[in-house]
Amino acid sequence: MAATFVNLFAIKSFNSPRLADLQTGSVHPRSLINHNRRVLVVKASESKNEWPIKKTQMSDAECEAAVVAGNAPFAPPVPPLPASPSGTPVVSPLPLSRRPRRNRRSPVFRAAFQETSLTPANFVYPLFIHEGEEDTPIGAMPGCYRLGWRHGLVEEVARARDVGVNSIVLFPKVPDALKSPTGDEAYNDNGLVPRTIRLLKDKYPDLIIYTDVALDPYSSDGHDGIVREDGVIMNDETVHQLCKQAVSQARAGADVVSPSDMMDGRIGAIRSALDAEGFSHVSIMSYTAKYASSFYGPFREALDSNPRFGDKKTYQMNPGNYREALIETREDESEGADILLVKPGLPYLDIIRLLRDNSSLPIAAYQVSGEYSMIKAGGVLKMIDEEKVMLESLMCLHRAGADIILTYFALQAARSLCGEKR
Ligand code: PBG
């Protein structure tokens, strides 16, 4: 059921039809809604009686005189109180000065007092790309594909733009033969990501392209940094590579580079490297609080980027830690980050709120692959309503303080918000 209500005051600003026509029911409010871009879903219910009432042709003075003379025209009585089921206890009302349910008692009230609203403009759509020409389904992420960078990707971006999603983030599946311990393919100006950025910018100049800055898709070890013989992830040497990667992406036309590697000091170093090469207009979205999470499993399958050994716990944060997120926040802010990201999303709402309350910068949340796949699986098994849970989870990320949300649901959710069927 589309529980929608037109806000009559909003309608009033349209020149035609007139408000009076709407109130008498001669124009259906739906005709005022642009279906492609319906954001606040609001529609008036049908009026039930014989509207409009026929005019008597009396003047205002005659109408007033009739009322004064006691001949008020008929208007329907207030309806009787609806009956309670038999057996309902008879009680005296609780002495409550505040009944919060009053403000929730109808769809119109609920829409009026809704504190958080999602729009497709809040979404960033993560897209997996590869060198092939076919789109390859990702087993662990139903509905997601490794997209051919010249075909499937371009079509998917067009579909997203159609429903108001105009920001994407690219994740490349790199051929094994191009992977190395130092991940040098990451800054090949003619590599998959820079090539794809140039193609998309040529076709859609106003598309906002975020890139991932980290070595794992390019590392033969599957780690985000260079691995020393004893297994230590080398910080400063990795940052050196990340700077080259970010500059290469900026050179291709990236709008926002997003370091997801969790090395220390990379934001400041990347900012300096970008500025030195003439890219002071390129933004940095820092993965500020990225946790060593098991919710990334499906993503690593998608990119075939599982660490060859060990885990990522020496650079990604411990899921048990809260205060530590503030240390990362202060560092990233002072090093010049433009956007701070928390990842994963739903299990880390407290961290999103922590950053929201401690920084004036925009906050991003990443609803990661595992979160996506759980909702998809629950939906397929008919254990939950996929569509409703999807929208609720995104709303909750927004309510917790995320301005933007990276989500594999971006297209599906935007279509749903626009009132389109899939
Ligand atoms: C790696 C990276 C990961 C994700 C985004 N960038 C995985 C990881 O850190 O192992 C995960 C995204 C997801 O699970 O959806 N730099």
Residues whose N, C-alpha, C, O or C-beta is under 5 A from the ligand:
A	BS01	PBG	A214 D216 S260 F295 Y296 F299 V368 S369 G370
